[in-house]
Amino acid sequence: MTDMILRLCRQSLEPGDRIVAAVSGGADSMCLAHAMHRVAAACGAKLFVAHVNHQLRGEEAESDARFVCAWARKQGLPRLISRVNVCREGGQSEENIARQQRYQALIKACEHFRANILVTAHHADDQVETFLLNLLRGSGGRGLQGIPPARPLTDEISLIRPLLTVTRAEIEAYCLENQVRWRTDATNDSLSYQRNRIRLQLLPQLRALNPGIDGILLNTIEILRGDQVLLDGITREALEKLTIPSPLPFAPQALSIQGLGQLDPALQNRVILELLPEYAGVKHINAVLALLEGQTGASVDLPGGGRAYRLHDSIAIGESPPGGKIPETQVPIPGTKAVGNLVITAAADELPGSHQFWLPGERRDFLVGSRRPGDYFYPPGGGKKLKDYMIDRKIPRWLRDQYPVFRSAGEIFWVAGLARDQRFSQPGSGKKPVYIKLITTGGKSNEQISGR
């Protein structure tokens, strides 16, 4: 048993790696830390220990922290103890919030130690439990792949799970063979948590029906993971064809209503799931699909404060609107300004992904803000009140103040995501080219905003 676990840990390391082991004090993480300590130096790698105290179990949690710290000190390993406050928000469970905060703390630990790898002690029993947990949640194919053996945490840090094929029984056998002590978390026996109910109630019943159920489920996960690779490629192709510019800075990704409606239902589900936040399930996919038949302006809430919006010709997915009007802000030429949840950059030379306008040559700045009463501009097709133009485009009332309106010398030259004023689209006497790039700071990552 010892040789197998040491071999798995050794295979995950390369010379020069700086590794942070996430150690809770339980048997699985103590096994991982002990094995990693034995192989790291021989591989030319450096090991560090991180412990996260969620402060949910009072003195027992403090004792866990002291236990881990004392063990690391005895081994001569640098260690970092972090404390987080778990507060429910956005309708998420305490378990999900704790997990998010735990990984945030572990990333900070990696940054503190300048580590490129984080190792966690997830094992085969965790894999089975996660599969069943996601099955009951209705998370679809993405969740039924279980826990991945590795994934990037940041551009510089990778997460690796060396023990993912090792059972809990094998881990405890390693600890006994090598006289590795561990702590037992009393909450592991609490039926208040769904994962515990799966481990303590559901799995014993399944094993009574079929003693080999764990192996069957693990094999199923591997098959689904292989299928997922193929289906991911098909989904990405469909997503590229369906994605169209969104006018919403807080929901920069949108899917064409017409294109989405023509997809096979199975591919519809997968395309939508790609854009949904973590912990979204079947009910959220169905809620977004219902927007295909919804009225313009309808929206549905998503996990973590996300929201999907039915627009005139698309469904946009992102965050909840910030509310209120966009504060009027002067942007220098050249220069960069943050306006609401946008970062606006103006330059005299072309920027990657920027939009070109021809503005009065004497101007050294322009103004950005929400629409004003009586606004009038000249989109393609001729002059029109901005209010009437928005009504014609079936833009709901609540959304109209969220469009950034760009003005130069009192004249609208751009309503970002909606229309350009044609008077500022061509060169002319006394005009100069100005390049403007918009980046939204909301959502999963920074996204460029469509010009239109």
JODA-V404798 format. One record per residue. N is the residue number from 0. SS is DSSP state (H for helix, E for strand, C for the rest). Layout:
n:N ss:SS
n:N ss:SS
This chain:
n:0 ss:C
n:1 ss:H
n:2 ss:H
n:3 ss:H
n:4 ss:H
n:5 ss:H
n:6 ss:H
n:7 ss:H
n:8 ss:H
n:9 ss:H
n:10 ss:H
n:11 ss:C
n:12 ss:C
n:13 ss:C
n:14 ss:C
n:15 ss:C
n:16 ss:C
n:17 ss:E
n:18 ss:E
n:19 ss:E
n:20 ss:E
n:21 ss:E
n:22 ss:C
n:23 ss:C
n:24 ss:C
n:25 ss:C
n:26 ss:H
n:27 ss:H
n:28 ss:H
n:29 ss:H
n:30 ss:H
n:31 ss:H
n:32 ss:H
n:33 ss:H
n:34 ss:H
n:35 ss:H
n:36 ss:H
n:37 ss:H
n:38 ss:H
n:39 ss:H
n:40 ss:H
n:41 ss:H
n:42 ss:H
n:43 ss:C
n:44 ss:C
n:45 ss:E
n:46 ss:E
n:47 ss:E
n:48 ss:E
n:49 ss:E
n:50 ss:E
n:51 ss:E
n:52 ss:E
n:53 ss:C
n:54 ss:C
n:55 ss:C
n:56 ss:C
n:57 ss:C
n:58 ss:H
n:59 ss:H
n:60 ss:H
n:61 ss:H
n:62 ss:H
n:63 ss:H
n:64 ss:H
n:65 ss:H
n:66 ss:H
n:67 ss:H
n:68 ss:H
n:69 ss:H
n:70 ss:H
n:71 ss:H
n:72 ss:H
n:73 ss:H
n:74 ss:H
n:75 ss:C
n:76 ss:C
n:77 ss:C
n:78 ss:E
n:79 ss:E
n:80 ss:E
n:81 ss:E
n:82 ss:E
n:83 ss:C
n:84 ss:C
n:85 ss:C
n:86 ss:C
n:87 ss:C
n:88 ss:C
n:89 ss:C
n:90 ss:C
n:91 ss:C
n:92 ss:C
n:93 ss:H
n:94 ss:H
n:95 ss:H
n:96 ss:H
n:97 ss:H
n:98 ss:H
n:99 ss:H
n:100 ss:H
n:101 ss:H
n:102 ss:H
n:103 ss:H
n:104 ss:H
n:105 ss:H
n:106 ss:H
n:107 ss:H
n:108 ss:H
n:109 ss:H
n:110 ss:H
n:111 ss:H
n:112 ss:H
n:113 ss:C
n:114 ss:C
n:115 ss:C
n:116 ss:E
n:117 ss:E
n:118 ss:E
n:119 ss:C
n:120 ss:C
n:121 ss:C
n:122 ss:C
n:123 ss:H
n:124 ss:H
n:125 ss:H
n:126 ss:H
n:127 ss:H
n:128 ss:H
n:129 ss:H
n:130 ss:H
n:131 ss:H
n:132 ss:H
n:133 ss:H
n:134 ss:H
n:135 ss:H
n:136 ss:H
n:137 ss:C
n:138 ss:C
n:139 ss:H
n:140 ss:H
n:141 ss:H
n:142 ss:H
n:143 ss:C
n:144 ss:C
n:145 ss:C
n:146 ss:C
n:147 ss:C
n:148 ss:C
n:149 ss:E
n:150 ss:E
n:151 ss:E
n:152 ss:C
n:153 ss:C
n:154 ss:C
n:155 ss:C
n:156 ss:C
n:157 ss:E
n:158 ss:E
n:159 ss:E
n:160 ss:C
n:161 ss:C
n:162 ss:C
n:163 ss:C
n:164 ss:C
n:165 ss:C
n:166 ss:C
n:167 ss:H
n:168 ss:H
n:169 ss:H
n:170 ss:H
n:171 ss:H
n:172 ss:H
n:173 ss:H
n:174 ss:H
n:175 ss:H
n:176 ss:H
n:177 ss:C
n:178 ss:C
n:179 ss:C
n:180 ss:C
n:181 ss:C
n:182 ss:C
n:183 ss:C
n:184 ss:C
n:185 ss:H
n:186 ss:H
n:187 ss:H
n:188 ss:H
n:189 ss:C
n:190 ss:C
n:191 ss:C
n:192 ss:C
n:193 ss:H
n:194 ss:H
n:195 ss:H
n:196 ss:H
n:197 ss:H
n:198 ss:H
n:199 ss:H
n:200 ss:H
n:201 ss:H
n:202 ss:H
n:203 ss:H
n:204 ss:H
n:205 ss:H
n:206 ss:H
n:207 ss:H
n:208 ss:H
n:209 ss:C
n:210 ss:C
n:211 ss:C
n:212 ss:H
n:213 ss:H
n:214 ss:H
n:215 ss:H
n:216 ss:H
n:217 ss:H
n:218 ss:H
n:219 ss:H
n:220 ss:H
n:221 ss:H
n:222 ss:H
n:223 ss:H
n:224 ss:H
n:225 ss:H
n:226 ss:H
n:227 ss:H
n:228 ss:H
n:229 ss:H
n:230 ss:H
n:231 ss:H
n:232 ss:H
n:233 ss:H
n:234 ss:H
n:235 ss:H
n:236 ss:H
n:237 ss:H
n:238 ss:H
n:239 ss:H
n:240 ss:H
n:241 ss:H
n:242 ss:E
n:243 ss:E
n:244 ss:E
n:245 ss:C
n:246 ss:C
n:247 ss:C
n:248 ss:C
n:249 ss:C
n:250 ss:C
n:251 ss:C
n:252 ss:E
n:253 ss:E
n:254 ss:E
n:255 ss:E
n:256 ss:H
n:257 ss:H
n:258 ss:H
n:259 ss:H
n:260 ss:H
n:261 ss:C
n:262 ss:C
n:263 ss:C
n:264 ss:H
n:265 ss:H
n:266 ss:H
n:267 ss:H
n:268 ss:H
n:269 ss:H
n:270 ss:H
n:271 ss:H
n:272 ss:H
n:273 ss:H
n:274 ss:H
n:275 ss:C
n:276 ss:C
n:277 ss:C
n:278 ss:C
n:279 ss:C
n:280 ss:C
n:281 ss:H
n:282 ss:H
n:283 ss:H
n:284 ss:H
n:285 ss:H
n:286 ss:H
n:287 ss:H
n:288 ss:H
n:289 ss:H
n:290 ss:H
n:291 ss:H
n:292 ss:H
n:293 ss:C
n:294 ss:C
n:295 ss:C
n:296 ss:C
n:297 ss:C
n:298 ss:E
n:299 ss:E
n:300 ss:E
n:301 ss:E
n:302 ss:H
n:303 ss:H
n:304 ss:H
n:305 ss:E
n:306 ss:E
n:307 ss:E
n:308 ss:E
n:309 ss:E
n:310 ss:C
n:311 ss:C
n:312 ss:C
n:313 ss:E
n:314 ss:E
n:315 ss:E
n:316 ss:E
n:317 ss:E
n:318 ss:E
n:319 ss:C
n:320 ss:C
n:321 ss:C
n:322 ss:C
n:323 ss:C
n:324 ss:C
n:325 ss:C
n:326 ss:C
n:327 ss:C
n:328 ss:E
n:329 ss:E
n:330 ss:E
n:331 ss:E
n:332 ss:C
n:333 ss:C
n:334 ss:E
n:335 ss:E
n:336 ss:E
n:337 ss:E
n:338 ss:E
n:339 ss:C
n:340 ss:C
n:341 ss:E
n:342 ss:E
n:343 ss:E
n:344 ss:E
n:345 ss:E
n:346 ss:E
n:347 ss:C
n:348 ss:C
n:349 ss:C
n:350 ss:C
n:351 ss:C
n:352 ss:C
n:353 ss:C
n:354 ss:E
n:355 ss:E
n:356 ss:E
n:357 ss:E
n:358 ss:E
n:359 ss:E
n:360 ss:C
n:361 ss:C
n:362 ss:C
n:363 ss:C
n:364 ss:E
n:365 ss:E
n:366 ss:E
n:367 ss:E
n:368 ss:E
n:369 ss:C
n:370 ss:C
n:371 ss:C
n:372 ss:C
n:373 ss:C
n:374 ss:C
n:375 ss:E
n:376 ss:E
n:377 ss:E
n:378 ss:E
n:379 ss:C
n:380 ss:C
n:381 ss:E
n:382 ss:E
n:383 ss:E
n:384 ss:E
n:385 ss:H
n:386 ss:H
n:387 ss:H
n:388 ss:H
n:389 ss:H
n:390 ss:H
n:391 ss:H
n:392 ss:C
n:393 ss:C
n:394 ss:C
n:395 ss:C
n:396 ss:H
n:397 ss:H
n:398 ss:H
n:399 ss:H
n:400 ss:H
n:401 ss:H
n:402 ss:C
n:403 ss:C
n:404 ss:E
n:405 ss:E
n:406 ss:E
n:407 ss:E
n:408 ss:C
n:409 ss:C
n:410 ss:E
n:411 ss:E
n:412 ss:E
n:413 ss:E
n:414 ss:E
n:415 ss:C
n:416 ss:C
n:417 ss:C
n:418 ss:E
n:419 ss:E
n:420 ss:C
n:421 ss:H
n:422 ss:H
n:423 ss:H
n:424 ss:C
n:425 ss:C
n:426 ss:C
n:427 ss:C
n:428 ss:C
n:429 ss:C
n:430 ss:E
n:431 ss:E
n:432 ss:E
n:433 ss:E
n:434 ss:E
n:435 ss:E
n:436 ss:E
n:437 ss:E
n:438 ss:E
n:439 ss:E
n:440 ss:C
n:441 ss:C
n:442 ss:C
n:443 ss:C
n:444 ss:C
n:445 ss:C
n:446 ss:E
n:447 ss:E
n:448 ss:C
n:449 ss:C
n:450 ss:C
n:451 ss:C
